[in-house]
Amino acid sequence: PSAMKEVLVEVSNVRWSDIGGLEDLKLKLKQAVEWPLRHPEAFARMGITPPRGVLMFGPPGCSKTMIAKALATESKVNFLNIKGPELFSKWVGESEKAVREIFRKARQVAPSIIFIDEIDALGGERGFSNGNGSNVQERVLAQLLIELDGVTTLGSVTLVAATNRPDKIDKALLRPGRLDRIIYVGLPDEETRREIFNIKLQNMPIAKEENIEDKVNIDDLVSLTEGYTGAEIQAICHEAAMKALEENLNATVIVKKHFKAAFKIVTPRTSNSLLQIY
Ligand code: ATP
C-alpha cells in the first residue's frame, strides 16, 4: 500500500472566536487568505493577484496552528495539515513525491489551504549538500517551489506556513509570489491574555462572586502571566482545575489557591535568545 494515502484532508472546526485577542493579525490574515479564497472575482476585478502563501513566525504555543485552522473554517475551504519534519520521516525516500501528492490533493479538493507547520525543517542551510542538489532537503524544497510557482488558478490553493525559526528558512521561499506575506505572531499582550483567559475559563466553575474571599480575579491572572504563551495560559487553567480535583474529586469550584498552585507548576518557557531572533 502506498504511503501516499496518508495525505489527509481535514475538516477544521476552529473559529476566530476561539482565538483570544490578536484582532489586527486576524484582519490581516482574512485579507490575505480568506478574501481571495472566498471572493476571487473581487481580486480579478481590481486587477490584483492574491498571495499564494503566507508565513507566520513566532514562539511556540502562540496560536499559529489555531489561526491556520480558523482560516480554513471561516473561509469554508478544505484543510491539509502537514508538519515539515514529517515530509522526511513519514515518507522516507518519497519526500518529493509527497510534496507533489499534497499539492495534487489540494487542487483536487480546492479551494483549499495547505498548512505546513515547522516549515524550517525544509532547511535553508546548504552546507551538507554536494552541490548537485542531491541533498534530500534541497530536493524537497525545490519541489515545493515548483508546486508553489505552478499554482495557476490563483486563490484556489493557498499555502500557509509556520515556523519558530524564521532565520532558518531558505530565502527562495520568501520571494514575491511565494510566501510573500510574513506575519509575526508573538507572545500575547495584556488584552490578548485577558481574552484567552475569558475563553478558557468560560466553561470552568471558577469562584467569581464578589463576596467570596477566595474568588479568582482575572485582572490578577492577566498581570501574572506576562511572558506566558497562550498554550501556557491554557496549562495554568488546566492545572488549577486539576488542583481542585486533587483536593477533592467531588469539587464543584476552582478558587484562588488552586491558581496559585498552578503558577508554581507552569512557568514561562520562551527563551530570550529565541525572542531575540524575531
Ligand atoms: P507551535 O509552534 O508549538 O505549533 P502554535 O503557535 O502553533 O505552536 P497552537 O498549537 O496554535 O500554537 O496553540 C497551542 C495552544 O495554546 C492552543 O491549543 C490553545 O489552547 C492555546 N492558545 C494559544 N494562543 C491562544 C489564543 N490566542 N487564544 C486561545 N487559545 C490560545
Boltz pocket constraint, residues with backbone or C-beta under 6 A from the ligand:
constraints:
  - pocket:
      binder: B
      contacts: [[A, 18], [A, 19], [A, 20], [A, 21], [A, 22], [A, 58], [A, 59], [A, 60], [A, 61], [A, 62], [A, 63], [A, 64], [A, 65], [A, 66], [A, 67], [A, 117], [A, 162], [A, 163], [A, 164], [A, 188], [A, 192], [A, 196], [A, 199], [A, 229], [A, 230], [A, 231], [A, 232], [A, 234]]
      max_distance: 6.0
